[in-house]
Amino acid sequence: MSKALSILGIAVAVVLLLVFGLDLAAGVPFRGASMTMDIAFVLSSALLGYLSWSALRECI
C-alpha cells in the first residue's frame, strides 16, 4: 500500500509541476494570474516529488 501511495505522490507532483510550470512559462491554463503562486506551487510539487521518491526508495 505504501508503495502505491508513493507512486501516486510522484504522479501528482509531476502533474502539478507541468500545470504550474506551463502557467509560469507560457500562461496557458490560468493566464498567468499570479506568478508568486505559480512559483510556490512549482516548489511545493518539487518537494512532494522528492519526498515521495525518498519514501519509495525506503519501501523497496
C-alpha positions as CSV (number, residue, x, y, z in Angstrom):
1,M,0.0,0.0,0.0
2,S,2.8,2.5,0.8
3,K,4.5,1.7,-2.5
4,A,1.3,2.6,-4.4
5,L,0.9,5.8,-2.4
6,S,4.5,6.8,-3.1
7,I,3.9,6.3,-6.8
8,L,0.7,8.3,-6.7
9,G,2.5,11.1,-4.9
10,I,5.1,11.2,-7.6
11,A,2.4,11.2,-10.3
12,V,0.6,14.1,-8.6
13,A,3.8,16.0,-8.2
14,V,4.6,15.6,-12.0
15,V,1.1,16.8,-13.0
16,L,1.3,19.8,-10.6
17,L,4.8,20.7,-11.9
18,L,3.6,20.5,-15.5
19,V,0.5,22.6,-14.9
20,F,2.0,25.4,-12.9
21,G,5.3,25.3,-14.8
22,L,3.4,25.8,-18.0
23,D,1.4,28.6,-16.4
24,L,4.6,30.2,-15.2
25,A,6.4,29.9,-18.6
26,A,3.5,30.5,-21.1
27,G,0.5,31.5,-19.1
28,V,-1.5,28.6,-20.6
29,P,-4.0,27.2,-18.1
30,F,-4.6,30.2,-15.8
31,R,-3.3,33.1,-18.0
32,G,-0.5,33.8,-15.5
33,A,-2.9,35.1,-12.8
34,S,-0.2,35.1,-10.0
35,M,3.5,34.5,-10.6
36,T,4.0,34.2,-6.8
37,M,1.5,31.3,-6.5
38,D,3.0,29.6,-9.6
39,I,6.4,29.6,-8.1
40,A,5.1,28.4,-4.7
41,F,3.2,25.5,-6.4
42,V,6.3,24.6,-8.5
43,L,8.5,24.5,-5.4
44,S,5.8,22.5,-3.5
45,S,5.4,20.0,-6.2
46,A,9.2,19.5,-6.4
47,L,9.2,18.9,-2.7
48,L,6.3,16.5,-2.9
49,G,8.1,14.6,-5.7
50,Y,11.3,14.4,-3.7
51,L,9.6,13.2,-0.5
52,S,7.6,10.6,-2.5
53,W,10.7,9.4,-4.3
54,S,12.5,9.1,-1.0
55,A,9.7,7.2,0.6
56,L,9.5,4.9,-2.4
57,R,13.3,4.1,-2.1
58,E,12.7,3.1,1.5
59,C,9.9,0.7,0.6
60,I,12.0,-1.2,-2.0
